[in-house]
């Protein structure tokens, strides 16, 4: 007994289970380009095996009565999936294609039934796949949160060293990418702010120029009205002069070459009025020209400011487009790093549960992960059931019904064409 040596302590080792559900098998398309109607019957490819797994475990579950039991159960089968074979009765009830007909003449009705049921099953399957993906994400979120909760206690544990080394590597990469992304964002923000400041200055200048243009427009309108009044006054004076001369020429004394005295005096007065209106007309026209020039200058200034605003807006748009691709690439890199971190946290959460009590896990976590996993597995099983229900019909009978229906339709069309021809 003295030569006996104490047994060497062996560090606990465990396999990291996989809580991920495998991709759902989808029916393979047949070769060729079948019609949309034939695709539902003859494009589904080979039949899917009825077993979900090669060696499906028992469907029975046992609820944990304590945290240790929950940890042992979750760690023993990896993702705690209550896998089972598909019940043929449940598959037949869901497919609901009916019994294949014995008579060939009943196959078109059977083919139509298969067509409508497959369409309904496909619509239901799309909704189930979306819900299943959401449930799997919730399960992974629970595992990742579990890993974050126990991280301070297990980060220095040698059994988890490899996983945490990978996690730290991705965290450092994510931090570096985040700093670069922030730097690019700051550079874009600074340049965009400079352009915005120029736009603000141009907007203030545009308001001033618009006010000047409005004043010039009002001045021009006043000068134009004054010029029109002066021109109308001058024209009226000349019209009265011509009228007075015509009246004087029609008098008897005008034939002898002498104008009557009253008409002569009136004509002189009218000429004096016309001469007095001429300087007023000239001043009004000069003022109008000045107002027109001022309005043109103000309008040109407004147009120049507006052109400047358009140029700055185009520069800003080009700047955003220039940085958009880089920002998208940087953001995609950040997303990839975050997804990689989340995947490692999910693996850590699985490893913690697979340790079977070697790591203390608070009571709510095992049940929370179990509930999320059960929900995801149940939805995955329903998706599998719908997938197999899509192919649970008599393919030869359905194809025969399609061919018979097409043949009858062709004969009917031929008969109608012959009747019309005759």
Phi, psi and omega in degrees: 000336181291332181279351182290143180249146178295144180297142180287137178285132182253126180296137180297134178236148180208157177267136178284113181287167183247113176272355182288136171276137180294163179297140181292130178291131178250144179299137181279144178282146176282160179288161181093185180235078181289162177291161179303326180287318180290335181298328181289339184250323189243004182251017185271349176079196184291153180291152180268141179296151184283340182274137176289321181231167178296317178231083185293134178285177181289152180282347186292142176240155172228124181287139181289137176266346179209172183296322182295318177298319179297317179297319180295318180293314182292327180279337185288317182253016175078274184255013173054044184270120178281065184291151181201162173288156179282129178288120181301326179294317178294323179295317179294321179295320180289317181296310174055043177277343185086170180286138177298138182288150176275330182269137178297334182287345178266356183292328177300319177296321178295319178298320178295320178298317179297318181299313182291321180292321179296323177297316179296320180294322179295319178297317179294324181294322179299317178295319179295320179297320177296315180294323179294318177298321178295320179294320177296322177295321178295322177296315179295324177298320178296318178294319180294320178293324175300316179298320178294324183291323183261003184303315181301333183274336187243000185297327180264007179286126181300332182293336182252012187298317183296317180295317180289331175297316177295321179295316179297322179298315180290327177294318177296319178296319179294321178296317179296316178295324178295320178295319178296317179297319178295321178296317179295320178296319180295318178298315177298319181296318180297314180293322178292323177295322178298317177293324177294323177296318176297320178296322178295317178298316179294326178294318177295318178295323178297321178297317179296315181293326177295321178295319178295320179295324178294317177297318179295324178295317179294321178297317179298318179296320178295315179296322179295319178295319179295319178295321178295321178294316180296320179294320178295322179294317179294318179297320180296321179296317179292326177295319179294324178296314179297322179294319179293322179293323178293321178294319182293325181289338180274352179287154181300324183288344182289338179290331179276358178095003181245134180271143178296151184299313181301316181294325179296316180295317180295322180294321179295320179296319180294322178294322178296320178295319178295320178294324179290329181283341183296314178298323178297320178295318180295318178297318180296319178294322177295317177298322180295319178296319178296317179296322179295318179296318179296320179295320179296319178296317180296319179295321178296321178295317178298316180297322179295318179296318179296321176297319178298321178296319178295320180297315180295320178297320177294322177298318180294318178297317178296323179296315180297317178296324180296320183271346186298314181298315180296319178296321178296318178296316179296318180295323177295321177297320176297318179297317178299317180295319179294321178293321178295318176299317181296319179298320179291321177297323176298317178297322178295318178299319176296318181296322178297317179291326180287344180291345173057056175092351178294336177240131180288127179238127179303153187304318186292336189293314180301317181292325179295315179294320179298317181296315180295322180291319178298319180296317179295319181292322179296318178293323177297321178295321178294321176298317180297320179297318178293321179299318181285332177294331179299331182252011184270040178237166180279101185296315179299319180294320179295317178296322178297320178296321178296314181296319181294319179295319178294322179294317179296318179297319180294319178295321179296316178296319180296319179296317178296320180294319178294321178296319179292325181291325180279000000 
